[in-house]
Amino acid sequence: MIERETVARRIEAWLRHVITLDELVDWAERALMDEEFPEGDAVLPVVVARLGTADIREFGLTWDDCENLLAQLGYTAHVDISAA
């Protein structure tokens, strides 16, 4: 069963450059086909489907998109900047 936290952590991993966009998209596509979504959660499959289209030029995935998707999941994004 896929959970909102799992999806939020995947978005976070992409924003932190831990995974590539292709890896995020592949994960989302597999999740749509293989995972079960909590009954009554209409938001979660929509967010995962959106992530699955992020490799299409017309859709892409911006910081604003990520903030919006995270907000739909009940999360917020924050930026930390530190010296290199």
ZATORKE-554078 format. One record per residue: y, z, x of N, C-alpha, C, O in turn. Coordinates in nm, 2 decimals. Layout:
N
PT   nnorth      nup    neast   canorth     caup   caeast   cnorth      cup    ceast   onorth      oup    oeast
PT        Y        Z        X         Y        Z        X        Y        Z        X        Y        Z        X
...
This chain:
84
PT   nnorth      nup    neast   canorth     caup   caeast   cnorth      cup    ceast   onorth      oup    oeast
PT    -0.12     0.00     0.09      0.00     0.00     0.00     0.12     0.00     0.09     0.14     0.09     0.18
PT     0.21    -0.10     0.07      0.33    -0.10     0.15     0.44    -0.01     0.09     0.45     0.01    -0.03
PT     0.51     0.05     0.18      0.62     0.15     0.13     0.75     0.10     0.18     0.77     0.02     0.27
PT     0.86     0.15     0.11      0.99     0.12     0.15     1.02     0.15     0.30     1.09     0.08     0.37
PT     0.97     0.27     0.34      1.00     0.31     0.48     0.94     0.21     0.58     1.00     0.18     0.68
PT     0.82     0.16     0.55      0.76     0.06     0.64     0.85    -0.06     0.65     0.87    -0.12     0.76
PT     0.91    -0.11     0.54      0.99    -0.23     0.54     1.12    -0.20     0.62     1.17    -0.28     0.70
PT     1.18    -0.08     0.59      1.30    -0.04     0.66     1.28    -0.03     0.81     1.36    -0.07     0.89
PT     1.16     0.02     0.85      1.13     0.03     1.00     1.11    -0.11     1.06     1.15    -0.13     1.18
PT     1.06    -0.20     0.99      1.05    -0.34     1.04     1.19    -0.40     1.06     1.21    -0.47     1.16
PT     1.28    -0.38     0.96      1.41    -0.43     0.98     1.48    -0.37     1.10     1.54    -0.44     1.18
PT     1.46    -0.24     1.11      1.51    -0.17     1.23     1.46    -0.22     1.36     1.53    -0.24     1.45
PT     1.33    -0.25     1.36      1.27    -0.30     1.48     1.33    -0.44     1.52     1.35    -0.46     1.64
PT     1.36    -0.52     1.42      1.42    -0.65     1.45     1.57    -0.63     1.50     1.61    -0.69     1.59
PT     1.64    -0.54     1.43      1.78    -0.52     1.48     1.79    -0.46     1.62     1.88    -0.49     1.69
PT     1.69    -0.38     1.66      1.68    -0.32     1.79     1.62    -0.42     1.89     1.60    -0.38     2.01
PT     1.58    -0.54     1.85      1.52    -0.64     1.94     1.38    -0.59     1.99     1.34    -0.63     2.10
PT     1.31    -0.51     1.91      1.18    -0.47     1.95     1.08    -0.57     1.91     0.98    -0.60     1.97
PT     1.11    -0.64     1.79      1.03    -0.76     1.75     1.12    -0.88     1.73     1.24    -0.86     1.72
PT     1.06    -0.99     1.74      1.14    -1.12     1.72     1.16    -1.15     1.57     1.09    -1.09     1.49
PT     1.24    -1.24     1.54      1.26    -1.29     1.41     1.13    -1.35     1.36     1.09    -1.33     1.24
PT     1.06    -1.43     1.44      0.93    -1.48     1.40     0.83    -1.38     1.37     0.76    -1.39     1.27
PT     0.83    -1.27     1.45      0.74    -1.16     1.42     0.77    -1.09     1.28     0.68    -1.06     1.21
PT     0.90    -1.07     1.26      0.94    -1.01     1.13     0.90    -1.10     1.01     0.85    -1.05     0.91
PT     0.93    -1.23     1.03      0.89    -1.33     0.92     0.74    -1.33     0.90     0.69    -1.33     0.79
PT     0.67    -1.34     1.01      0.52    -1.34     1.00     0.47    -1.22     0.93     0.38    -1.22     0.84
PT     0.52    -1.10     0.97      0.48    -0.98     0.90     0.51    -0.98     0.75     0.43    -0.94     0.67
PT     0.63    -1.02     0.72      0.67    -1.03     0.58     0.58    -1.12     0.50     0.54    -1.09     0.38
PT     0.55    -1.24     0.55      0.47    -1.34     0.48     0.33    -1.28     0.46     0.27    -1.29     0.35
PT     0.27    -1.21     0.56      0.14    -1.15     0.55     0.14    -1.04     0.45     0.05    -1.02     0.37
PT     0.25    -0.96     0.45      0.26    -0.85     0.36     0.26    -0.90     0.21     0.20    -0.84     0.12
PT     0.33    -1.01     0.19      0.34    -1.06     0.05     0.20    -1.11     0.01     0.17    -1.10    -0.11
PT     0.12    -1.16     0.10     -0.01    -1.21     0.06    -0.12    -1.10     0.06    -0.21    -1.10    -0.03
PT    -0.11    -1.00     0.15     -0.22    -0.91     0.17    -0.20    -0.77     0.12    -0.29    -0.70     0.09
PT    -0.07    -0.73     0.11     -0.04    -0.59     0.07    -0.02    -0.57    -0.08     0.01    -0.66    -0.15
PT    -0.04    -0.45    -0.12     -0.01    -0.41    -0.26     0.12    -0.34    -0.26     0.15    -0.27    -0.17
PT     0.20    -0.36    -0.36      0.33    -0.30    -0.38     0.32    -0.19    -0.49     0.24    -0.21    -0.58
PT     0.39    -0.09    -0.47      0.39     0.02    -0.57     0.42    -0.03    -0.71     0.52    -0.11    -0.73
PT     0.34     0.01    -0.80      0.37    -0.04    -0.94     0.51     0.01    -0.99     0.54     0.13    -0.97
PT     0.58    -0.08    -1.05      0.71    -0.04    -1.10     0.83    -0.06    -1.00     0.94    -0.04    -1.04
PT     0.80    -0.09    -0.87      0.90    -0.11    -0.77     0.93    -0.26    -0.76     0.87    -0.33    -0.69
PT     1.03    -0.30    -0.84      1.07    -0.44    -0.84     1.15    -0.48    -0.72     1.16    -0.60    -0.69
PT     1.21    -0.39    -0.65      1.30    -0.42    -0.54     1.21    -0.45    -0.41     1.25    -0.55    -0.34
PT     1.11    -0.38    -0.39      1.04    -0.39    -0.26     0.98    -0.53    -0.24     1.00    -0.59    -0.13
PT     0.91    -0.59    -0.34      0.86    -0.73    -0.31     0.98    -0.83    -0.29     0.96    -0.93    -0.22
PT     1.09    -0.81    -0.36      1.20    -0.90    -0.34     1.26    -0.89    -0.20     1.29    -0.99    -0.14
PT     1.27    -0.77    -0.15      1.32    -0.75    -0.01     1.22    -0.81     0.09     1.27    -0.88     0.18
PT     1.09    -0.79     0.07      1.00    -0.85     0.17     1.00    -1.00     0.16     0.99    -1.07     0.26
PT     1.01    -1.05     0.04      1.02    -1.20     0.02     1.14    -1.26     0.09     1.13    -1.36     0.16
PT     1.25    -1.19     0.09      1.37    -1.23     0.15     1.35    -1.23     0.31     1.40    -1.32     0.37
PT     1.28    -1.13     0.36      1.25    -1.13     0.50     1.16    -1.24     0.54     1.17    -1.30     0.65
PT     1.08    -1.28     0.45      0.98    -1.39     0.48     1.05    -1.53     0.48     0.99    -1.62     0.53
PT     1.18    -1.54     0.44      1.25    -1.66     0.45     1.35    -1.66     0.56     1.43    -1.76     0.57
PT     1.36    -1.56     0.64      1.47    -1.54     0.73     1.46    -1.65     0.85     1.56    -1.67     0.92
PT     1.35    -1.72     0.86      1.34    -1.82     0.97     1.39    -1.96     0.92     1.39    -2.05     1.00
PT     1.43    -1.97     0.79      1.48    -2.09     0.74     1.63    -2.10     0.76     1.70    -2.00     0.72
PT     1.68    -2.20     0.82      1.82    -2.21     0.86     1.91    -2.17     0.75     2.01    -2.10     0.77
PT     1.89    -2.22     0.63      1.98    -2.20     0.52     1.98    -2.05     0.47     2.08    -2.01     0.41
PT     1.88    -1.98     0.51      1.88    -1.84     0.47     1.92    -1.75     0.59     2.01    -1.66     0.57
PT     1.86    -1.76     0.70      1.89    -1.68     0.82     1.88    -1.53     0.78     1.83    -1.49     0.68
PT     1.93    -1.45     0.87      1.93    -1.30     0.85     2.05    -1.25     0.93     2.04    -1.24     1.06
PT     2.15    -1.20     0.87      2.27    -1.15     0.94     2.27    -0.99     0.93     2.19    -0.93     0.86
PT     2.36    -0.93     1.00      2.38    -0.79     1.00     2.41    -0.75     0.85     2.35    -0.65     0.80
PT     2.50    -0.82     0.78      2.53    -0.79     0.65     2.41    -0.80     0.56     2.39    -0.71     0.47
PT     2.32    -0.90     0.58      2.20    -0.91     0.50     2.11    -0.79     0.52     2.06    -0.73     0.42
PT     2.10    -0.74     0.65      2.02    -0.63     0.68     2.07    -0.50     0.61     2.00    -0.42     0.56
PT     2.20    -0.48     0.62      2.27    -0.37     0.55     2.24    -0.37     0.40     2.20    -0.27     0.35
PT     2.25    -0.49     0.34      2.22    -0.50     0.20     2.08    -0.47     0.17     2.05    -0.40     0.07
PT     1.99    -0.53     0.24      1.84    -0.51     0.22     1.81    -0.36     0.24     1.73    -0.30     0.16
PT     1.86    -0.30     0.34      1.83    -0.16     0.36     1.89    -0.07     0.25     1.83     0.03     0.21
PT     2.01    -0.10     0.20      2.07    -0.03     0.09     1.98    -0.04    -0.03     1.96     0.06    -0.10
PT     1.93    -0.16    -0.06      1.84    -0.17    -0.17     1.71    -0.09    -0.16     1.65    -0.04    -0.26
PT     1.67    -0.06    -0.04      1.56     0.02    -0.01     1.59     0.17    -0.01     1.50     0.26     0.00
PT     1.72     0.20    -0.01      1.76     0.34    -0.01     1.80     0.39     0.13     1.80     0.51     0.16
PT     1.83     0.30     0.22      1.86     0.34     0.36     2.00     0.28     0.40     2.05     0.20     0.33
PT     2.05     0.34     0.51      2.18     0.29     0.56     2.15     0.25     0.71     2.06     0.31     0.77
PT     2.23     0.17     0.76      2.23     0.13     0.90     2.35     0.18     0.97     2.46     0.18     0.92
PT     2.33     0.23     1.10      2.44     0.28     1.18     2.42     0.22     1.32     2.31     0.18     1.36
PT     2.54     0.20     1.38      2.53     0.14     1.52     2.57     0.24     1.62     2.67     0.32     1.60
PT     2.49     0.25     1.72      2.52     0.34     1.84     2.55     0.25     1.96     2.48     0.16     1.98
PT     2.66     0.27     2.02      2.70     0.20     2.14     2.70     0.29     2.26     2.75     0.40     2.25
PT     2.63     0.25     2.37      2.63     0.33     2.49     2.65     0.24     2.61     2.64     0.12     2.61
PT     2.69     0.31     2.72      2.72     0.23     2.84     2.59     0.18     2.89     2.48     0.24     2.88
PT     2.59     0.06     2.95      2.47    -0.01     3.00     2.43     0.05     3.14     2.33     0.01     3.19
